[in-house]
Amino acid sequence: MQLLQQILFVLLSATAVYLFSRKVREISRNIFLGRDENLRDNPSARWKNLFLLALGQQKMFRNPLVALLHLVVYAGFIIINIEVLEIVLDGITGSHRLFAAPLGNLYSFLINSFEVLALLVILACIVFLLRRNLVRLKRFASSDLRGWPRSDANYILVTEIILMSLFLVMNAADTILQTRGAEHYAAHPTGNFLVSANLQFLFSGFSDSALIATERICWWLHIAGIFAFLNYLPYSKHLHILLAFPNAYYARLKPAGEMENMPAVQNEVLYAMQPELAPAGEQATPLKFGARDVQDLSWKNLLDAYSCTECGRCSAACPANMTGKQLSPRKIMMATRDRLEEVGRNLNKTKELRDDGKSLLHDYISVEELRACTTCNACVQECPVSISPLDIILQLRRYLVMEESNSPQEWTAMFGNVENNFAPWKFSPDERDKWAEEMKS
């Protein structure tokens, strides 16, 4: 029986790791469909971003209470899963509490810490469920979260509560079996633990066989749930748990208001104003201005899309969104990820990039959304994991204007004035200083 359990556990573990690694490779391939962008400068500043933004969750602490709850859930996910290492080794070797003897008193301290953290995770997840479903904060009730995105968040929170509860029930049954001298459990006595000890009354009337069944069922459900959660992550917004770290490291270090310009366009304006600087001969022109589809964006833009937490802080801070415009920076990121996933699925089928008749621009993100953006950088400033919806908006808008000549009449008039008069106003450059002459008279 024990050997059968070990074989089943190894098969379950191998299947979970294989499926997860396959999806991770697919996501990595999708991200690098984007054009290259060099973001490897100034490593010290990048490591600082990683520790402050991803690990320290610096931006979250603008709201201390919510940040503390989020930190508890985050710490629970990272720290309690250290306990998974023991479970995995127990499952492979057929042992029980493998680390108890080598660690001695430290083992009890660690499990007690994990139990307290598990209880805090359960409480924090309940609060988050209430905020999303009863309090219904505006950024969680908006139309761009209808359907799967809203359900996804609830599924994760409920799963966390179940996994932590299984951990505590498993420990409660285990420690009762230790006191009863049950074989396999009494070999490494640990004593009672802080939280699970308070659950023992629920099982005091159970027979040894019922307790063993309870402990084993919780043990299997706990580890199977963790493996299932691992393979659910790549399909969920909670992939940010993993991608927040590289996304923070590769965040752009330029000042928030500094936009990415195309050298070819800048040079054309420069040469128009100072013809003497223009090189001799015909100059090569860019193949494309801006971005129409996900392949035209950079790999960092696509990493941003997969890293989005869908928290809505960007949209809540967006002045266009607040005044009823169609633009939602969160929806920009979700649409980019959805389109990238669709391109990835097509690539899986055909093994090569083919035009499927769709594009990010128009099919997923509308012209009205792009025109509503004021380029204020509020969305970039608010994002807790260094995502820039603005960069995607600007590239799509650049394609609209420079490739499709699709711009409002007011913009077109301004562009004409800049081209002819080197200023947004319809005044000849020769007349620009007349106001000063009039002041002298």
C-alpha positions as CSV (number, residue, x, y, z in Angstrom):
1,M,0.0,0.0,0.0
2,Q,2.8,2.4,0.9
3,L,4.7,1.6,-2.3
4,L,1.5,2.2,-4.3
5,Q,1.1,5.7,-2.7
6,Q,4.7,6.5,-3.5
7,I,4.3,5.5,-7.2
8,L,1.0,7.5,-7.5
9,F,2.7,10.5,-5.9
10,V,5.7,10.4,-8.3
11,L,3.3,10.2,-11.2
12,L,1.3,13.1,-10.0
13,S,4.4,15.2,-9.3
14,A,5.9,14.4,-12.7
15,T,2.6,15.2,-14.6
16,A,2.2,18.5,-12.7
17,V,5.8,19.7,-13.4
18,Y,5.6,18.6,-17.1
19,L,2.3,20.5,-17.7
20,F,3.5,23.6,-15.9
21,S,6.9,23.7,-17.7
22,R,5.2,23.2,-21.1
23,K,2.9,26.2,-20.5
24,V,5.8,28.3,-19.2
25,R,7.8,27.6,-22.4
26,E,4.7,28.6,-24.4
27,I,4.4,31.9,-22.5
28,S,8.1,32.6,-22.8
29,R,7.9,32.0,-26.6
30,N,4.8,34.4,-26.8
31,I,6.6,37.1,-24.9
32,F,9.6,36.9,-27.3
33,L,7.4,37.3,-30.3
34,G,7.8,41.0,-29.5
35,R,10.6,43.0,-31.0
36,D,13.9,43.3,-29.1
37,E,14.4,46.0,-26.5
38,N,17.6,46.5,-24.5
39,L,16.7,46.9,-20.8
40,R,19.9,45.6,-19.1
41,D,21.5,48.9,-18.2
42,N,22.1,50.1,-14.6
43,P,21.7,46.7,-12.8
44,S,22.0,48.2,-9.3
45,A,18.9,50.4,-9.9
46,R,17.1,47.4,-11.4
47,W,17.8,45.2,-8.4
48,K,16.6,48.0,-6.2
49,N,13.3,48.1,-8.1
50,L,13.0,44.3,-7.8
51,F,13.4,44.3,-4.0
52,L,11.3,47.5,-3.4
53,L,8.5,46.9,-5.9
54,A,8.2,43.2,-6.3
55,L,9.4,41.8,-3.0
56,G,8.7,44.8,-0.7
57,Q,5.5,45.8,-2.5
58,Q,6.4,49.5,-2.0
59,K,3.5,51.0,-4.0
60,M,0.9,48.8,-2.2
61,F,1.7,50.6,1.0
62,R,0.0,53.8,-0.1
63,N,-3.0,52.0,1.5
64,P,-1.4,50.4,4.6
65,L,-4.3,48.1,5.6
66,V,-4.8,46.6,2.2
67,A,-1.1,46.3,1.7
68,L,-0.7,44.5,5.0
69,L,-3.4,42.0,4.0
70,H,-1.9,41.5,0.6
71,L,1.5,41.0,2.2
72,V,0.1,38.3,4.5
73,V,-1.4,36.4,1.5
74,Y,1.8,36.9,-0.5
75,A,4.1,35.7,2.4
76,G,1.8,32.8,2.9
77,F,2.1,31.7,-0.7
78,I,5.9,32.0,-0.6
79,I,6.8,30.9,2.9
80,I,4.2,28.2,3.7
81,N,5.1,26.5,0.4
82,I,8.6,25.8,2.0
83,E,6.6,23.1,3.8
84,V,5.7,21.6,0.4
85,L,9.4,20.5,0.1
86,E,8.9,18.2,3.1
87,I,5.6,16.9,1.7
88,V,7.2,16.2,-1.7
89,L,10.1,14.3,0.0
90,D,7.8,12.4,2.2
91,G,5.7,11.4,-0.8
92,I,8.7,10.2,-2.7
93,T,10.5,8.3,0.1
94,G,7.4,7.1,2.0
95,S,8.6,8.8,5.2
96,H,6.6,11.0,7.6
97,R,7.7,14.5,8.7
98,L,11.2,13.9,7.3
99,F,12.6,17.1,8.7
100,A,11.3,16.7,12.3
101,A,14.3,14.7,13.7
102,P,17.1,16.6,12.0
103,L,15.6,20.1,12.9
104,G,14.5,19.2,16.4
105,N,13.0,22.2,18.2
106,L,13.4,24.4,15.1
107,Y,11.0,22.2,13.3
108,S,8.2,22.9,15.8
109,F,9.0,26.6,15.6
110,L,8.7,26.6,11.8
111,I,5.4,24.7,11.7
112,N,4.0,26.9,14.4
113,S,5.0,29.9,12.3
114,F,3.4,28.4,9.2
115,E,0.2,27.7,11.1
116,V,-0.1,31.3,12.3
117,L,0.6,32.5,8.8
118,A,-2.0,30.0,7.4
119,L,-4.6,31.4,9.8
120,L,-3.8,35.0,8.8
121,V,-4.0,34.0,5.1
122,I,-7.5,32.6,5.6
123,L,-8.6,35.8,7.4
124,A,-7.1,38.0,4.7
125,C,-8.7,36.0,1.9
126,I,-12.1,36.3,3.5
127,V,-11.6,40.1,3.8
128,F,-10.7,40.2,0.1
129,L,-13.7,38.1,-0.9
130,L,-16.0,40.5,1.0
131,R,-14.3,43.6,-0.6
132,R,-14.9,42.1,-4.1
133,N,-18.3,40.6,-3.7
134,L,-20.2,42.5,-0.9
135,V,-18.5,45.9,-0.6
136,R,-18.0,45.9,-4.4
137,L,-15.4,48.5,-4.7
138,K,-15.8,50.5,-8.0
139,R,-12.6,49.2,-9.6
140,F,-13.7,45.6,-9.0
141,A,-17.2,46.2,-10.3
142,S,-16.4,47.8,-13.6
143,S,-17.5,46.4,-16.9
144,D,-14.0,45.3,-18.1
145,L,-14.0,42.6,-15.3
146,R,-17.2,40.9,-16.4
147,G,-17.2,37.2,-16.7
148,W,-14.0,35.2,-16.3
149,P,-11.7,37.9,-14.8
150,R,-14.1,38.5,-11.9
151,S,-14.5,34.8,-11.3
152,D,-10.8,34.1,-11.6
153,A,-10.0,36.3,-8.5
154,N,-12.7,34.6,-6.5
155,Y,-11.5,31.1,-7.5
156,I,-8.0,31.9,-6.3
157,L,-9.1,33.3,-2.9
158,V,-11.3,30.3,-2.2
159,T,-8.5,28.0,-3.2
160,E,-6.1,29.7,-0.8
161,I,-8.7,29.3,2.0
162,I,-9.2,25.6,1.2
163,L,-5.4,24.9,1.0
164,M,-4.6,26.6,4.3
165,S,-7.6,24.8,6.0
166,L,-6.4,21.4,4.7
167,F,-2.9,22.2,6.2
168,L,-4.4,23.0,9.6
169,V,-6.8,20.0,9.7
170,M,-3.9,17.7,8.5
171,N,-1.8,18.8,11.4
172,A,-4.6,18.4,13.9
173,A,-5.3,14.8,12.9
174,D,-1.5,14.1,12.8
175,T,-0.8,15.3,16.3
176,I,-3.8,13.3,17.8
177,L,-2.4,10.2,16.2
178,Q,1.0,10.9,17.7
179,T,-0.4,11.1,21.2
180,R,-2.2,7.8,20.6
181,G,1.0,6.1,19.5
182,A,-0.2,5.3,16.0
183,E,2.4,3.6,13.9
184,H,4.1,5.8,11.3
185,Y,3.0,9.0,13.2
186,A,4.5,8.4,16.7
187,A,8.0,7.7,15.2
188,H,8.7,11.5,15.1
189,P,6.6,13.2,17.8
190,T,6.3,17.0,17.4
191,G,3.9,17.9,20.1
192,N,0.9,20.1,19.5
193,F,1.0,23.2,17.2
194,L,-0.4,26.6,18.1
195,V,-3.4,26.8,15.7
196,S,-4.2,23.1,14.9
197,A,-4.3,22.2,18.6
198,N,-7.5,24.3,18.8
199,L,-9.1,22.1,16.1
200,Q,-8.4,18.8,17.8
201,F,-11.8,18.7,19.6
202,L,-13.4,18.2,16.2
203,F,-11.8,14.8,15.9
204,S,-11.6,13.7,19.5
205,G,-14.3,11.0,18.9
206,F,-12.7,9.6,15.8
207,S,-11.2,6.2,15.8
208,D,-7.6,5.7,14.8
209,S,-8.5,4.5,11.3
210,A,-10.9,7.5,10.8
211,L,-8.1,9.9,11.9
212,I,-5.6,8.2,9.6
213,A,-8.1,8.5,6.7
214,T,-8.7,12.2,7.6
215,E,-5.0,13.0,7.7
216,R,-4.2,11.1,4.5
217,I,-7.1,12.7,2.6
218,C,-6.0,16.2,3.7
219,W,-2.4,15.4,2.9
220,W,-3.3,14.3,-0.7
221,L,-5.8,17.1,-1.3
222,H,-3.3,19.7,0.0
223,I,-0.4,18.6,-2.3
224,A,-2.8,17.9,-5.2
225,G,-4.3,21.3,-4.7
226,I,-0.9,22.9,-4.8
227,F,0.0,21.1,-8.0
228,A,-3.4,22.1,-9.5
229,F,-2.8,25.7,-8.4
230,L,0.7,25.6,-10.0
231,N,-0.9,24.7,-13.3
232,Y,-3.7,27.1,-13.0
233,L,-1.4,30.1,-12.5
234,P,-0.3,30.4,-16.2
235,Y,-3.9,30.7,-17.2
236,S,-4.8,33.3,-14.6
237,K,-4.0,36.9,-13.7
238,H,-2.2,35.5,-10.7
239,L,0.7,34.7,-13.0
240,H,1.9,38.1,-11.6
241,I,3.0,36.1,-8.5
242,L,5.9,34.9,-10.6
243,L,6.3,37.6,-13.3
244,A,6.3,40.6,-11.0
245,F,9.9,39.9,-10.2
246,P,11.3,40.1,-13.8
247,N,8.9,42.8,-14.7
248,A,10.1,45.0,-11.9
249,Y,13.7,44.3,-12.7
250,Y,13.3,45.2,-16.4
251,A,11.2,48.3,-15.7
252,R,12.2,51.3,-17.8
253,L,14.4,53.6,-15.8
254,K,13.7,56.8,-17.8
255,P,11.6,59.5,-16.1
256,A,7.9,58.7,-16.3
257,G,7.2,61.7,-18.6
258,E,9.9,60.9,-21.1
259,M,8.4,59.2,-24.2
260,E,10.1,56.8,-26.6
261,N,10.6,58.5,-29.9
262,M,11.7,57.1,-33.2
263,P,15.1,58.4,-34.3
264,A,14.0,58.5,-37.9
265,V,11.1,60.8,-37.2
266,Q,13.2,63.0,-34.9
267,N,15.9,63.3,-37.5
268,E,13.4,64.3,-40.2
269,V,12.1,67.2,-38.0
270,L,15.7,68.2,-37.2
271,Y,16.7,68.2,-40.9
272,A,13.7,70.2,-41.8
273,M,14.7,72.9,-39.2
274,Q,18.4,72.7,-39.9
275,P,18.9,71.4,-43.5
276,E,22.7,71.8,-43.2
277,L,22.8,68.8,-40.8
278,A,21.1,66.5,-43.3
279,P,23.4,63.8,-44.7
280,A,23.9,63.5,-48.4
281,G,22.0,60.9,-50.4
282,E,18.7,59.1,-49.8
283,Q,18.1,57.9,-46.3
284,A,16.4,54.6,-45.4
285,T,12.9,54.9,-43.9
286,P,11.5,52.7,-41.1
287,L,9.5,49.7,-42.4
288,K,6.6,50.5,-40.0
289,F,5.7,53.3,-37.6
290,G,4.1,52.3,-34.3
291,A,2.4,49.0,-33.6
292,R,-0.7,47.3,-35.2
293,D,-0.5,43.9,-33.5
294,V,1.3,42.3,-30.6
295,Q,4.4,41.3,-32.7
296,D,5.0,45.0,-33.3
297,L,5.3,45.7,-29.6
298,S,8.4,45.0,-27.6
299,W,9.0,41.9,-25.5
300,K,8.7,44.2,-22.4
301,N,5.2,45.3,-23.4
302,L,4.2,41.7,-23.8
303,L,5.8,40.8,-20.4
304,D,3.7,43.7,-19.0
305,A,0.5,42.1,-20.4
306,Y,1.2,38.8,-18.7
307,S,2.2,40.5,-15.4
308,C,-1.0,42.5,-15.1
309,T,-2.7,41.8,-11.8
310,E,-6.0,43.3,-13.0
311,C,-6.2,45.3,-9.7
312,G,-7.6,48.3,-11.5
313,R,-5.5,50.9,-9.7
314,C,-4.4,52.2,-13.1
315,S,-8.0,52.7,-14.3
316,A,-9.1,54.2,-11.0
317,A,-6.4,56.9,-11.4
318,C,-7.0,57.5,-15.1
319,P,-8.7,60.9,-15.6
320,A,-10.2,59.8,-18.9
321,N,-11.8,56.7,-17.3
322,M,-13.0,58.9,-14.3
323,T,-14.8,61.2,-16.7
324,G,-16.7,58.4,-18.5
325,K,-14.4,57.9,-21.5
326,Q,-14.1,54.4,-23.0
327,L,-10.4,54.2,-22.0
328,S,-9.5,51.7,-19.2
329,P,-5.7,51.1,-18.9
330,R,-6.5,47.8,-17.2
331,K,-8.5,46.8,-20.3
332,I,-5.6,47.7,-22.6
333,M,-3.4,45.2,-20.7
334,M,-6.1,42.5,-20.6
335,A,-6.8,43.0,-24.4
336,T,-3.0,42.8,-25.2
337,R,-2.7,39.5,-23.2
338,D,-5.9,38.1,-24.8
339,R,-4.6,38.8,-28.3
340,L,-1.2,37.4,-27.5
341,E,-2.7,34.2,-26.2
342,E,-4.8,34.0,-29.4
343,V,-1.6,34.4,-31.5
344,G,0.1,31.8,-29.4
345,R,-2.8,29.3,-30.0
346,N,-2.6,29.9,-33.7
347,L,1.1,29.4,-33.6
348,N,0.6,26.1,-31.8
349,K,-1.7,24.9,-34.6
350,T,0.2,26.2,-37.7
351,K,3.8,26.1,-36.3
352,E,4.4,29.5,-37.9
353,L,3.1,33.1,-37.7
354,R,0.2,33.6,-40.1
355,D,-2.2,36.5,-40.6
356,D,-5.5,35.4,-39.1
357,G,-7.3,38.5,-40.2
358,K,-7.3,40.1,-36.8
359,S,-5.0,42.6,-35.0
360,L,-4.7,44.2,-31.5
361,L,-5.6,47.5,-33.0
362,H,-9.3,47.7,-34.0
363,D,-10.2,44.1,-33.1
364,Y,-9.2,44.3,-29.4
365,I,-8.5,48.0,-28.7
366,S,-10.6,50.7,-30.4
367,V,-9.7,54.0,-31.8
368,E,-11.9,55.8,-29.2
369,E,-10.0,54.2,-26.4
370,L,-6.6,55.3,-27.8
371,R,-7.8,58.9,-28.5
372,A,-9.1,59.3,-24.9
373,C,-5.6,59.0,-23.4
374,T,-4.2,62.2,-22.1
375,T,-0.6,60.7,-21.6
376,C,-0.6,61.9,-18.0
377,N,1.2,58.8,-16.8
378,A,-1.2,58.2,-13.9
379,C,-1.6,54.6,-14.8
380,V,2.2,54.0,-14.9
381,Q,2.6,55.8,-11.5
382,E,-0.1,53.7,-9.9
383,C,0.9,50.2,-11.1
384,P,2.3,48.2,-8.2
385,V,4.4,45.9,-10.6
386,S,5.9,48.5,-13.0
387,I,3.5,48.0,-16.0
388,S,3.2,50.8,-18.6
389,P,-0.2,50.7,-20.4
390,L,0.8,54.2,-21.8
391,D,3.6,52.8,-23.8
392,I,1.3,50.4,-25.7
393,I,-1.3,53.2,-26.2
394,L,1.3,55.5,-27.7
395,Q,2.6,52.8,-30.1
396,L,-0.9,51.9,-31.3
397,R,-1.7,55.6,-31.6
398,R,1.5,56.2,-33.6
399,Y,0.4,53.5,-36.1
400,L,-3.0,55.0,-36.4
401,V,-1.7,58.5,-37.2
402,M,1.5,57.7,-39.3
403,E,0.4,54.5,-41.1
404,E,-3.4,54.8,-41.4
405,S,-3.5,58.7,-41.4
406,N,-6.3,58.2,-38.9
407,S,-6.5,61.2,-36.6
408,P,-9.2,63.8,-35.6
409,Q,-9.5,66.9,-37.7
410,E,-8.0,69.1,-34.9
411,W,-4.9,66.8,-34.7
412,T,-4.5,66.9,-38.5
413,A,-4.6,70.8,-38.5
414,M,-1.9,70.8,-35.7
415,F,0.3,68.3,-37.6
416,G,0.1,70.5,-40.7
417,N,1.1,73.6,-38.7
418,V,4.0,71.8,-37.1
419,E,5.2,70.6,-40.5
420,N,4.9,73.9,-42.2
421,N,5.4,76.4,-39.4
422,F,7.4,74.4,-36.9
423,A,4.8,75.2,-34.3
424,P,1.2,74.1,-33.5
425,W,-0.2,77.5,-34.5
426,K,-1.0,78.8,-37.9
427,F,1.6,81.6,-37.9
428,S,4.6,81.9,-40.2
429,P,8.0,81.5,-38.4
430,D,8.9,84.9,-39.8
431,E,6.0,86.5,-37.9
432,R,6.6,84.8,-34.6
433,D,8.4,87.7,-33.0
434,K,5.9,90.5,-34.1
435,W,4.3,90.5,-30.7
436,A,7.6,91.8,-29.2
437,E,7.8,94.6,-31.8
438,E,4.3,95.7,-31.0
439,M,5.2,96.0,-27.3
440,K,8.0,98.5,-28.2
441,S,5.6,100.9,-30.0
